Amino acid sequence: MAPAPIALFAYRRPDHLRRCLEALQANNLASQSDLFIFSDAPRNSAAAQGVAQVRAMLKNVEGFASVNITERPENWGLAKSIIAGVTDLVGRFGRIIVVEDDLVTSPYFLTYMNDGLEVWRDREEVASIHGYFYPVRAPVPETFFLKGADCWGWATWKRAWDLFEPDGAKLLEQLRSLGLTRIFDRNGTYPYTQMLEDQIAGRNDSWAVRWYASAFLADRYTLYPGRSLVHNIGNDAQGTHAGATHRFDVKLSDNPVAVNAIPIREDPVILRSLEHYYHSLNPSLARRVASSLKRVFTTKRT
Protein backbone atom coordinates (compact mmCIF):
# COMPACT_ATOMS: atom_id res chain seq x y z
CA MET A 1 0.00 0.00 0.00
CA ALA A 2 1.23 3.48 -0.86
CA PRO A 3 2.08 5.77 2.08
CA ALA A 4 -0.67 8.00 3.44
CA PRO A 5 -0.90 11.54 2.04
CA ILE A 6 0.65 14.30 4.12
CA ALA A 7 -1.22 17.53 4.87
CA LEU A 8 1.03 20.46 5.77
CA PHE A 9 -0.55 23.69 7.03
CA ALA A 10 1.50 26.88 6.62
CA TYR A 11 1.01 30.55 7.33
CA ARG A 12 3.65 33.27 7.60
CA ARG A 13 6.86 31.82 9.10
CA PRO A 14 9.23 30.94 6.24
CA ASP A 15 12.15 29.94 8.49
CA HIS A 16 10.02 27.50 10.44
CA LEU A 17 8.52 26.15 7.23
CA ARG A 18 11.96 25.62 5.70
CA ARG A 19 13.09 23.54 8.68
CA CYS A 20 9.81 21.60 8.65
CA LEU A 21 10.16 20.78 4.95
CA GLU A 22 13.83 19.83 5.21
CA ALA A 23 13.03 17.39 7.99
CA LEU A 24 10.11 15.86 6.09
CA GLN A 25 12.26 15.55 2.95
CA ALA A 26 14.81 13.56 4.99
CA ASN A 27 12.17 11.00 5.96
CA ASN A 28 12.57 7.54 4.51
CA LEU A 29 9.13 7.54 2.86
CA ALA A 30 9.09 11.14 1.62
CA SER A 31 9.77 10.30 -2.02
CA GLN A 32 6.83 7.88 -2.01
CA SER A 33 4.40 10.26 -0.26
CA ASP A 34 2.03 12.80 -1.77
CA LEU A 35 2.30 16.17 -0.03
CA PHE A 36 -0.66 18.55 0.17
CA ILE A 37 0.23 22.04 1.41
CA PHE A 38 -2.40 24.51 2.58
CA SER A 39 -1.21 28.12 2.65
CA ASP A 40 -3.48 30.56 4.48
CA ALA A 41 -3.85 34.15 3.26
CA PRO A 42 -2.65 37.03 5.46
CA ARG A 43 -5.06 38.22 8.13
CA ASN A 44 -3.72 41.76 7.93
CA SER A 45 -0.96 43.81 6.32
CA ALA A 46 1.56 42.84 9.00
CA ALA A 47 1.32 39.20 7.89
CA ALA A 48 1.48 39.88 4.13
CA GLN A 49 5.26 39.74 3.74
CA GLY A 50 5.60 36.49 5.65
CA VAL A 51 2.83 34.85 3.65
CA ALA A 52 4.41 36.04 0.37
CA GLN A 53 7.76 34.54 1.41
CA VAL A 54 6.10 31.27 2.33
CA ARG A 55 4.28 31.04 -1.00
CA ALA A 56 7.46 31.79 -2.93
CA MET A 57 9.21 28.98 -1.06
CA LEU A 58 6.41 26.53 -1.78
CA LYS A 59 6.87 26.88 -5.54
CA ASN A 60 10.22 25.06 -5.26
CA VAL A 61 9.33 22.17 -2.94
CA GLU A 62 10.70 18.83 -4.14
CA GLY A 63 11.46 15.39 -2.74
CA PHE A 64 7.92 13.98 -2.59
CA ALA A 65 5.90 11.79 -4.96
CA SER A 66 3.81 14.87 -5.72
CA VAL A 67 3.39 18.35 -4.30
CA ASN A 68 -0.08 19.90 -4.30
CA ILE A 69 -0.47 23.49 -3.10
CA THR A 70 -3.68 25.21 -2.04
CA GLU A 71 -3.33 28.97 -1.58
CA ARG A 72 -6.31 30.24 0.34
CA PRO A 73 -7.57 33.48 -1.30
CA GLU A 74 -8.82 34.72 2.09
CA ASN A 75 -7.62 34.26 5.65
CA TRP A 76 -9.37 31.21 7.03
CA GLY A 77 -7.49 30.90 10.32
CA LEU A 78 -5.80 27.68 11.31
CA ALA A 79 -8.87 25.96 12.74
CA LYS A 80 -11.04 26.34 9.64
CA SER A 81 -8.13 25.50 7.35
CA ILE A 82 -7.23 22.31 9.21
CA ILE A 83 -10.81 21.12 9.59
CA ALA A 84 -11.53 21.67 5.89
CA GLY A 85 -8.22 20.26 4.68
CA VAL A 86 -8.36 17.12 6.79
CA THR A 87 -12.02 16.51 5.94
CA ASP A 88 -11.27 16.81 2.23
CA LEU A 89 -8.25 14.53 2.22
CA VAL A 90 -9.66 11.75 4.41
CA GLY A 91 -12.75 11.82 2.23
CA ARG A 92 -10.57 11.25 -0.83
CA PHE A 93 -7.90 8.92 0.59
CA GLY A 94 -9.39 7.42 3.75
CA ARG A 95 -6.41 8.37 5.93
CA ILE A 96 -4.03 11.25 6.45
CA ILE A 97 -0.86 12.44 8.18
CA VAL A 98 -1.07 16.01 9.50
CA VAL A 99 1.83 18.40 10.13
CA GLU A 100 1.99 22.13 10.86
CA ASP A 101 4.79 24.41 9.75
CA ASP A 102 6.45 24.66 13.17
CA LEU A 103 7.07 20.93 13.55
CA VAL A 104 10.43 19.28 12.85
CA THR A 105 10.30 15.52 12.45
CA SER A 106 12.66 12.59 12.86
CA PRO A 107 13.65 10.71 9.67
CA TYR A 108 11.51 7.87 11.04
CA PHE A 109 8.34 9.92 11.55
CA LEU A 110 6.60 8.91 8.33
CA THR A 111 7.49 5.25 8.82
CA TYR A 112 6.01 5.26 12.32
CA MET A 113 2.87 7.07 11.14
CA ASN A 114 2.26 4.71 8.25
CA ASP A 115 2.98 1.65 10.39
CA GLY A 116 0.53 2.92 12.99
CA LEU A 117 -2.15 3.60 10.39
CA GLU A 118 -1.73 0.08 9.04
CA VAL A 119 -1.51 -1.85 12.34
CA TRP A 120 -4.51 -0.09 13.89
CA ARG A 121 -6.64 0.62 10.82
CA ASP A 122 -9.39 -1.87 11.69
CA ARG A 123 -9.59 -1.09 15.41
CA GLU A 124 -12.44 1.33 15.95
CA GLU A 125 -11.16 2.15 19.44
CA VAL A 126 -8.08 3.86 18.00
CA ALA A 127 -8.69 7.44 16.85
CA SER A 128 -5.22 8.52 15.82
CA ILE A 129 -1.46 8.08 15.83
CA HIS A 130 0.67 10.79 17.46
CA GLY A 131 4.35 11.60 16.98
CA TYR A 132 5.18 13.57 20.13
CA PHE A 133 5.12 12.92 23.86
CA TYR A 134 6.06 15.26 26.69
CA PRO A 135 9.55 14.85 28.22
CA VAL A 136 8.37 13.07 31.36
CA ARG A 137 11.02 11.74 33.70
CA ALA A 138 9.70 8.21 34.13
CA PRO A 139 10.56 5.59 31.49
CA VAL A 140 7.82 4.78 28.99
CA PRO A 141 7.37 1.79 26.65
CA GLU A 142 8.01 1.80 22.91
CA THR A 143 4.40 2.77 22.25
CA PHE A 144 1.37 3.29 24.47
CA PHE A 145 -2.18 4.65 24.42
CA LEU A 146 -3.85 7.66 26.01
CA LYS A 147 -7.53 8.48 25.75
CA GLY A 148 -8.50 11.28 23.35
CA ALA A 149 -6.53 12.81 20.48
CA ASP A 150 -3.61 15.19 20.03
CA CYS A 151 -2.19 17.74 17.62
CA TRP A 152 1.65 17.79 17.24
CA GLY A 153 2.21 15.57 14.21
CA TRP A 154 -0.63 13.10 13.94
CA ALA A 155 -2.45 10.72 11.65
CA THR A 156 -5.99 9.43 11.44
CA TRP A 157 -8.57 7.65 9.33
CA LYS A 158 -11.90 8.85 7.93
CA ARG A 159 -13.77 6.57 10.33
CA ALA A 160 -12.20 8.43 13.28
CA TRP A 161 -12.31 11.95 11.84
CA ASP A 162 -16.03 11.46 11.23
CA LEU A 163 -16.35 11.66 15.03
CA PHE A 164 -15.06 15.23 15.07
CA GLU A 165 -17.70 17.52 16.57
CA PRO A 166 -17.22 21.19 15.60
CA ASP A 167 -19.79 22.45 18.13
CA GLY A 168 -17.85 23.07 21.32
CA ALA A 169 -21.03 23.71 23.30
CA LYS A 170 -22.27 20.20 22.57
CA LEU A 171 -18.96 18.74 23.70
CA LEU A 172 -18.93 20.74 26.92
CA GLU A 173 -22.51 19.78 27.74
CA GLN A 174 -21.64 16.10 27.33
CA LEU A 175 -18.54 16.37 29.49
CA ARG A 176 -20.49 18.08 32.27
CA SER A 177 -23.55 15.83 32.11
CA LEU A 178 -21.33 12.75 32.35
CA GLY A 179 -19.21 14.24 35.13
CA LEU A 180 -16.03 13.88 33.11
CA THR A 181 -14.48 17.35 33.23
CA ARG A 182 -11.85 16.50 35.84
CA ILE A 183 -10.71 13.40 33.96
CA PHE A 184 -10.79 15.41 30.73
CA ASP A 185 -8.45 17.88 32.46
CA ARG A 186 -5.99 15.06 33.14
CA ASN A 187 -7.20 14.77 36.71
CA GLY A 188 -7.19 18.51 37.15
CA THR A 189 -3.61 19.09 36.00
CA TYR A 190 -4.40 21.11 32.88
CA PRO A 191 -7.49 23.28 32.14
CA TYR A 192 -8.74 21.80 28.89
CA THR A 193 -12.33 22.39 30.01
CA GLN A 194 -11.56 26.09 30.41
CA MET A 195 -10.04 26.12 26.91
CA LEU A 196 -13.22 24.56 25.56
CA GLU A 197 -15.28 27.19 27.38
CA ASP A 198 -13.07 29.89 25.83
CA GLN A 199 -13.63 28.41 22.38
CA ILE A 200 -17.38 28.53 22.89
CA ALA A 201 -17.17 32.16 24.06
CA GLY A 202 -15.11 33.15 21.03
CA ARG A 203 -11.94 33.84 23.02
CA ASN A 204 -10.11 31.23 20.93
CA ASP A 205 -10.85 29.22 17.80
CA SER A 206 -9.19 25.97 18.78
CA TRP A 207 -9.76 22.94 16.60
CA ALA A 208 -7.40 20.82 18.72
CA VAL A 209 -9.35 20.95 21.98
CA ARG A 210 -12.49 19.97 20.05
CA TRP A 211 -10.65 17.07 18.41
CA TYR A 212 -9.40 15.92 21.83
CA ALA A 213 -12.90 16.23 23.32
CA SER A 214 -14.56 14.47 20.39
CA ALA A 215 -12.27 11.44 20.65
CA PHE A 216 -12.38 11.45 24.46
CA LEU A 217 -16.18 11.40 24.58
CA ALA A 218 -16.31 8.65 21.95
CA ASP A 219 -14.01 6.54 24.18
CA ARG A 220 -11.28 6.50 21.55
CA TYR A 221 -7.53 6.31 22.07
CA THR A 222 -4.37 7.70 20.49
CA LEU A 223 -1.09 5.81 20.07
CA TYR A 224 2.01 7.64 21.31
CA PRO A 225 5.71 6.85 20.82
CA GLY A 226 8.00 6.28 23.75
CA ARG A 227 10.63 8.34 21.93
CA SER A 228 9.42 11.52 20.29
CA LEU A 229 9.51 11.75 16.51
CA VAL A 230 8.35 15.38 16.52
CA HIS A 231 9.88 18.54 17.98
CA ASN A 232 7.88 21.76 18.09
CA ILE A 233 10.06 24.75 17.16
CA GLY A 234 7.15 27.17 17.49
CA ASN A 235 7.71 27.86 21.18
CA ASP A 236 10.29 30.55 20.40
CA ALA A 237 8.11 33.65 20.93
CA GLN A 238 7.64 34.17 17.18
CA GLY A 239 4.12 32.80 16.92
CA THR A 240 0.79 34.37 17.75
CA HIS A 241 0.33 34.97 21.52
CA ALA A 242 3.70 33.26 21.92
CA GLY A 243 5.90 32.98 24.96
CA ALA A 244 9.28 31.33 24.67
CA THR A 245 9.79 28.11 26.63
CA HIS A 246 12.02 25.07 26.37
CA ARG A 247 9.80 22.95 28.57
CA PHE A 248 8.48 20.96 25.59
CA ASP A 249 11.89 20.34 24.02
CA VAL A 250 12.70 16.73 23.21
CA LYS A 251 15.51 14.87 21.52
CA LEU A 252 14.23 13.45 18.27
CA SER A 253 14.56 9.71 18.08
CA ASP A 254 17.49 8.63 15.93
CA ASN A 255 16.07 5.11 15.70
CA PRO A 256 12.77 3.79 14.35
CA VAL A 257 9.88 3.31 16.77
CA ALA A 258 8.40 -0.15 16.38
CA VAL A 259 4.62 -0.34 16.11
CA ASN A 260 3.22 -3.63 17.37
CA ALA A 261 -0.15 -4.77 18.66
CA ILE A 262 -0.54 -3.79 22.32
CA PRO A 263 -3.58 -3.58 24.62
CA ILE A 264 -5.76 -0.55 23.85
CA ARG A 265 -5.95 1.01 27.29
CA GLU A 266 -4.34 3.76 29.32
CA ASP A 267 -1.39 2.83 31.49
CA PRO A 268 -1.94 4.43 34.93
CA VAL A 269 1.83 4.74 35.43
CA ILE A 270 2.14 6.83 32.27
CA LEU A 271 -0.86 8.93 33.29
CA ARG A 272 0.74 9.65 36.67
CA SER A 273 3.99 10.58 34.93
CA LEU A 274 2.15 13.05 32.71
CA GLU A 275 0.32 14.54 35.67
CA HIS A 276 3.59 14.80 37.61
CA TYR A 277 5.10 16.60 34.63
CA TYR A 278 2.57 19.40 35.10
CA HIS A 279 2.69 19.38 38.88
CA SER A 280 6.49 19.53 38.94
CA LEU A 281 6.51 23.01 37.40
CA ASN A 282 7.23 25.84 39.79
CA PRO A 283 4.48 28.50 39.80
CA SER A 284 6.16 31.04 37.50
CA LEU A 285 7.23 28.39 35.02
CA ALA A 286 3.81 26.77 35.23
CA ARG A 287 2.20 30.01 34.10
CA ARG A 288 4.53 30.25 31.11
CA VAL A 289 3.99 26.62 30.13
CA ALA A 290 0.22 26.97 30.52
CA SER A 291 0.36 30.04 28.29
CA SER A 292 2.33 28.13 25.67
CA LEU A 293 0.02 25.13 25.82
CA LYS A 294 -2.97 27.43 25.53
CA ARG A 295 -1.41 28.95 22.40
CA VAL A 296 -1.01 25.47 20.93
CA PHE A 297 -4.70 24.76 21.40
CA THR A 298 -5.93 28.27 20.53
CA THR A 299 -5.37 29.34 17.00
CA LYS A 300 -6.39 32.93 16.32
CA ARG A 301 -3.62 34.22 14.10
CA THR A 302 -2.50 37.75 13.28
N, C-alpha and C positions, 0 to 999 in steps of 0.2 A: 504494500500500500504506500502511495506517495505521502510525504510528510504533510502535516496539517498546514493550512495557510497561516501566515503571520499578519496580524493587524498592528500597525505602528501609528500612534497618535502623536502629532507634533504641533507645536505652536510657534514660539518666538525665540527659542534659545538655540542658536546654531551650534555653539560649542558643545552643549550637552548632546544635541542630536548627532553631531559628528562622532562623539565617543560611543554613543549608543549603536550607531550603524557599524562602526569599526568592530565592535565586539560581536555583533550579530553576524557580520561577514566572516569572522574567524570561527564561527560555529561549524561543526562537522557536517551538518545537514543544510547549511545555508544555500549551497548551489542547487539543491534539489527542492527548495522551498519557494513557494510564491509569496511575495511580499506586497501587502496592500497598505499604502501610507495615506493617512487622512491628515491634511493640513488645514487648520482652522484659520479663518480670516482675522485680521486685527480687530480688537474691540474698540480701539481708539487710536489716535495719531501716534501716541507714544509707543505702541506696539508695532507700527507699520514697518519700521526698518528691520526689526528682528524677523518678522514674518517674511519679508522680501528676501532676506538672507537665507532663511530656511528653504524657501521655495526654489531659490537658485541652486542650492546644494542638492535638492532632491532630483533635479534634472540629470545629475551625473551618477546616481546610485547604481552600482553594479554588484555582481557576486551572488545573485539569487536566480532561481529558475525564471522568474519574471518579476517585474516591478510595475505596480499599478498605483497611480497617484490620483487622489481626489483632493482638489483644492476647493474648499468651501468658499462660495462667493460672499457669504455673510458670516459674522461671528456667531457660532453656535454655542460656544462654551464647551468645556471638556465633557460634562455629563451627557448632554444631548448628542455630541459627536460620538462618544463611546457607545452609548445605547443604540444609536442608529447603525453605526458601523458593525458592531458585533451582531446585531439582529440580522443585518443584511448578509453577512458572511456565513453565519451558522445556517441561515436559511438556504444558502447556495451550496455549502460544502459539508454541513453537518457537524463541524467541529472547528475550533479556532485556537490560536495562540495569540495572546494580547500583551503588547509591550507599549510603554509610554517613553517619551523622548529623554527622560532623565534616568533611565535604567541601563546599567552596564551589566552584561551577562557573561557567564563562564562559557568557554568553548563547548561545554557539555550541556548547556541549557536546552537547546532544541532536541537533543537526544533524549534527555530526561522527560521533557514535555510530551514528545511523541510516544515514548514508551508508556508514560502514564495514561495518555489517551487510549492507547491500545489495550493495556492490561485491564483498565477499569471501565471500558466503554459500555459493557453490558450490565454494569452494577448501578441500578437506579439510585442507591444510597449515596453515590459519589457525585458531588456537584462539580468539582473542579480539581485541577492540579496547580500547585503553587510553587514558585521558584525560590522564595525567600523565607527565612525564619529568623526571628530576633536573636541577638547574641546572648542567649541565656548561659548561665555558668554551668549548669548541670549537663552531663552527657545526654545525648539523644540518639535514638536508633537511626539507621540508614534512611528510613521513611516512616511517617506516622500520620495519623489523622487528627484533625480538630473539626469541631462542628461549625458549620457556616461556610463562608467564602472569603476570599481575600483579593488584593489588588496590585501587588508588586510583581508583575511577571506571572501570568496565569494562563490556563487553558481550560476549555470547557466544550461541552457538546450541546447541540440544539435541545435535546431532551431536558437538560438542566437549565439552560438559559431561558427556556419557556416558563420557568418558575419565577423569573424576575418580575417583581411587582413594583411599578413605578410610583404608585401612590403611597407615600410615606405615612400618611394618616391611617391607612388600612393596616400597615405593618405595625405601627405603634399601638393601635387598638388591640390587635391580636396579642402582642407581647404583654400588654397590661392585663387583658382579660384572662390570660393563661398564667399570670403571675411569673413571667419569665424575665423581667427586666434585669434583675440582679445577675442571673446567669448569663444573659446577653451581654452584660457589662463585665464579663470575665470575673464573676464573683465580686463585683464592685470595684475592680481595680482600674477600669477605664470607662469613661462616660459615653459609651456608644448611644445609649438611650437619649442623652442630652443632644448629641449630634443629630439624631433622627428628629428630635423635636425642633432643632434649629433648621433642618431642611424643610420641615413642614411650614415653619414660620417665614421661610424665605431668607433666612440669615446665611444659608449656604445652599449649594445646588449639588450635593454629593450624590453621585451614583453608587459609590462604593459601599456606603453604609446601608443603602437599600439592597444591594446585592448580598451583603453579609446577612441582613435581616431576612431576606427572601429565602436563602438557603437554610438559615438557622430554623426558621419557622416550619420549613418543609422537612426538617429532620435529616438534612443532607450534610455530607462531610467533604472536607478538602484534604488532599494529600500534600504533605510538606516534606522537604528534604532535610536530612540531618545536617547536611553541609550546604550552605547557601550557594545558589547558582545565579543570584541576582544581587547587585549592589546599587542602592539608590544614591545618585550623585546630586539629587535635587535639594538636599538639605544644606545648601551652601549660602543661604540668604539671597539667592538670585531669583527665586520664584515668587509667585503671588503670596502675600501674607507670610513670607518666609522668615524663619529664624534659624541661624546656623546651629547645627548640633552634630556631634560625631557619635551620638548614642546608638544610632542604627547601623554604624559601620560594621561590615563583616569582611572576612577574607573569602574571596571567591574560591570555590572548590577547584583544585587543579587535577581532580580525578572524577570519573563518571560517578553518578549516583545510581545505584542499581534499583530498579523498580520491580518488586516481586509482590505476589499476593500476600497480604497481611490482614488480620482482623480489622473490620471497619468499625472502629470505636475509638473514643478518646482515652488516652493514657492519663490517669490522674497524676502521675509523677510529672509528666510534661506540662500539664495544666498548672500544677503548683509552681513549676519552674518559671512559667510565663508570668504568673501572678507575682512571684517573688521579683522578677525583673522589674516590674512596675513599682512594687513596694520598696525596692532597694534604692530608688532615687531619692536624693536629698531634696528638700522642698523647693529650692530655687531651680535645681536641675529638672525636677519633676514638672514645674510650670513650663519650662522651655520645651521639654519633650512632649508634653501634652499639646502645646501650641503647634509643634511640628506635626504630630500625629493628626491633629485637627485639620491642618492644611492638607495633609494627604487625602483625607476623606471629604474635604470641602473644596469645591473646585470652581469658584468664581474667579475669573481671570481678567487681568487688566492689561 
